[in-house]
């Protein structure tokens, strides 16, 4: 999960990613940030994030992103 936080900080620095649960809702991450994030996550974690998974619920917190990543890795 530390690598996930590093990726997020590279995209948008100055956010308390460990504690924030409203990254999308409070506009810490915008659509361009999400596009960059999806590409980085796919490369870093060797996953493919389907378009239907790119929803606020999956990107509002580090925990929800980590759950998405681990689920997609398990599904292979």
C-alpha positions as CSV (number, residue, x, y, z in Angstrom):
1,X,0.0,0.0,0.0
2,X,3.0,2.3,0.5
3,X,3.7,2.2,-3.2
4,X,0.1,3.3,-3.9
5,X,0.5,6.3,-1.7
6,X,3.8,7.2,-3.4
7,X,2.0,7.1,-6.8
8,X,-0.7,9.3,-5.5
9,X,1.8,11.8,-4.1
10,X,3.5,11.9,-7.5
11,X,0.2,12.8,-9.1
12,X,-1.1,15.2,-6.5
13,X,1.1,16.1,-3.6
14,X,-0.1,17.7,-0.3
15,X,-3.0,15.5,0.4
16,X,-3.4,13.3,3.5
17,X,-4.0,10.1,1.6
18,X,-3.7,7.9,4.6
19,X,-6.7,9.5,6.3
20,X,-8.8,11.1,3.5
21,X,-11.9,9.1,2.5
22,X,-13.3,11.6,0.0
23,X,-10.6,12.0,-2.6
24,X,-13.1,12.2,-5.5
25,X,-16.0,13.8,-3.6
26,X,-13.8,16.7,-2.3
27,X,-12.0,17.1,-5.7
28,X,-8.6,16.2,-4.5
29,X,-8.4,14.0,-7.6
30,X,-9.9,15.2,-10.8
31,X,-10.6,13.4,-14.1
32,X,-7.1,13.9,-15.4
33,X,-5.6,12.7,-12.2
34,X,-7.7,9.6,-12.4
35,X,-6.6,8.9,-15.9
36,X,-2.9,9.2,-14.9
37,X,-3.6,7.2,-11.8
38,X,-5.2,4.3,-13.7
39,X,-2.3,4.1,-16.1
40,X,0.2,4.1,-13.2
41,X,-1.7,1.5,-11.2
42,X,-2.0,-0.8,-14.2
43,X,1.7,-0.6,-14.9
44,X,2.9,-0.8,-11.3
45,X,0.6,-3.7,-10.2
46,X,0.2,-5.5,-13.5
47,X,-3.5,-5.2,-13.6
48,X,-6.1,-4.0,-16.1
49,X,-8.8,-1.7,-14.6
50,X,-12.0,-2.0,-16.7
51,X,-13.8,1.2,-17.4
52,X,-16.8,0.0,-15.3
53,X,-14.5,0.0,-12.3
54,X,-13.5,3.6,-12.7
55,X,-16.2,4.9,-10.3
56,X,-15.9,7.2,-7.2
57,X,-16.4,4.3,-4.8
58,X,-13.2,2.7,-6.0
59,X,-11.1,5.8,-5.9
60,X,-12.4,7.8,-2.9
61,X,-9.7,6.5,-0.5
62,X,-6.5,4.6,-0.5
63,X,-8.3,1.6,1.1
64,X,-10.9,1.4,-1.6
65,X,-8.1,1.6,-4.3
66,X,-6.1,-1.1,-2.5
67,X,-9.2,-3.3,-2.4
68,X,-9.7,-2.8,-6.1
69,X,-6.0,-3.6,-6.9
70,X,-6.0,-6.7,-4.8
71,X,-9.3,-7.9,-6.2
72,X,-8.1,-7.4,-9.8
73,X,-4.8,-9.2,-9.0
74,X,-6.7,-12.1,-7.6
75,X,-9.0,-12.3,-10.6
76,X,-5.9,-12.3,-12.8
